[in-house]
Amino acid sequence: MADKVKITLVKGLAGILPNQRKTCKALGLRKISSSVVKDNNPVTQGMIRVVSHLVKVEEV
């Protein structure tokens, strides 16, 4: 398991559920193609699972 993961928003936030929009905001994703590097822990993995259809995840 990698220490860090790079999360990239690949789809827009229009028309998604409010909890998914809040999860993207909490991850720091605002616009399409924006990326963040986060620690790979259970909390982050749960957030990624909620918005898995909107993001691309890579190990760093």
C-alpha distance (Angstrom), angle and dihedral (degrees) to the residues before:
residue distance angle dihedral
M1 . . .
A2 3.80 . .
D3 3.80 121.2 .
K4 3.81 93.5 -133.0
V5 3.79 136.4 29.2
K6 3.79 129.1 -159.0
I7 3.81 112.2 -139.5
T8 3.82 118.7 -163.3
L9 3.81 125.0 -172.9
V10 3.82 107.3 -131.4
K11 3.82 101.1 169.9
G12 3.79 130.4 47.8
L13 3.79 126.1 -103.0
A14 3.82 96.1 -125.7
G15 3.78 114.0 119.2
I16 3.81 98.2 8.0
L17 3.79 126.6 128.6
P18 3.83 118.4 -85.1
N19 3.82 93.6 -116.4
Q20 3.81 90.1 52.9
R21 3.81 90.9 49.3
K22 3.83 90.4 51.0
T23 3.81 90.9 48.0
C24 3.82 91.1 53.7
K25 3.79 89.8 48.8
A26 3.82 91.0 49.3
L27 3.81 89.8 51.3
G28 3.81 89.2 51.8
L29 3.80 96.4 -112.6
R30 3.80 113.6 141.1
K31 3.82 110.9 150.7
I32 3.78 135.2 28.0
S33 3.83 110.9 -81.7
S34 3.81 92.7 20.9
S35 3.81 112.3 137.9
V36 3.78 136.7 -163.2
V37 3.79 133.0 -174.3
K38 3.80 114.1 -137.5
D39 3.79 136.7 173.9
N40 3.78 112.8 -93.0
N41 3.80 102.8 -119.9
P42 3.82 135.2 132.4
V43 3.81 92.8 -92.2
T44 3.81 93.0 54.6
Q45 3.81 91.5 43.1
G46 3.82 89.8 54.4
M47 3.80 91.6 50.5
I48 3.81 90.4 49.1
R49 3.80 90.0 50.7
V50 3.84 90.9 55.9
V51 3.82 92.8 54.5
S52 3.82 99.5 27.5
H53 3.81 91.9 127.3
L54 3.84 90.9 57.3
V55 3.81 102.3 44.1
K56 3.80 142.9 56.8
V57 3.81 116.7 -141.2
E58 3.81 125.8 -156.2
E59 3.80 130.2 178.3
V60 3.80 114.0 -119.6
